[in-house]
Each structure stands twice: as C-alpha cells, then as structure tokens.
C-alpha cells in the first residue's frame, strides 16, 4: 500500500460518533435545572397538602364545637383563644352575635392553629344560627307554669 491509499481511506472513513465536551456540559446543566424545578414543585405540593390537612382538621373541630353548643353540652358564650380540649395544637374562639330575627343568634366558632405568627397559622371559622339561649330559657320557664294533663277513664269488664 502506498501512503496515498492510506490517507484516502482515512478520509473516506466516517468520523467517530460521540458527544463533545460542550454537549455533555449543556446536558448536565439542563438536568440540574430540571431536578431543581422538580424539587421545588415537590416542596410546594407538600406544603399545600399540609395546609389542606390542617384546614380539614379545623373544619371538623368547628363542626364538633358547634354541635356541642347546639345540643347544649357547651354553653353559647363568648370564648377567646382557648385551648381545644380535643387537640392542644388548636385554639378556639366563640362569638355570639345577634341577628335581625328575634330569638335567633349567630354563633361563630373560629379555630386557629397554635403556631407563632411568623409561621402564618391557619384559621377557619363557621357560623351557625340557633335559638337564643336567653330567650329559650325564659320560654321554657313560662311554659312550665302552663301544664296540661289529660286522662282517660275506662270501664273494666268485670
């Protein structure tokens, strides 16, 4: 073989396929950016899931407290930032507000997560209208004086 034949064959041979250093660095930069974005999305999703869990817990606690007040197990009186007996991580407040309807009050129950203000504690409120306890007790007292008795008399077969 001559030198010309070797040089000609080298020119005809396809170049070696592979990535250049620039392509590898660019691919690594894109991969790193994608991983950072995915990590941030996971963090945001986790934070929102925790907020949804806390909001659901606060709603259940509000419903429970309103049910206790409506059934008479708890009194409908104002309470401010008192620890919840069922869950010490929560504080609750009760506000009794008058309405335009006579004998009806609006009871507002608010639950707040017991966290420092820097952590932006979650707060949830519910309002339920119910009979005014002051009016209900005076109505009950006046109805006690008005009692009626009915009786039946039957003849026995003897």
Secondary structure, DSSP 8 states (H G I E B T S, - for coil): --HHHHHHHHHHS-------HHHHHHHHHHHHHHHHHHHHHHHHHHHHHHHHHHHHHHHHHHHHHHHHHHHTSS----EEEEE-SS-TTEEEEEEEEE-SSTTEEEEEEEEEE---GGG---EEEEEEEEE-HHHHHHHHHHHHH-------------
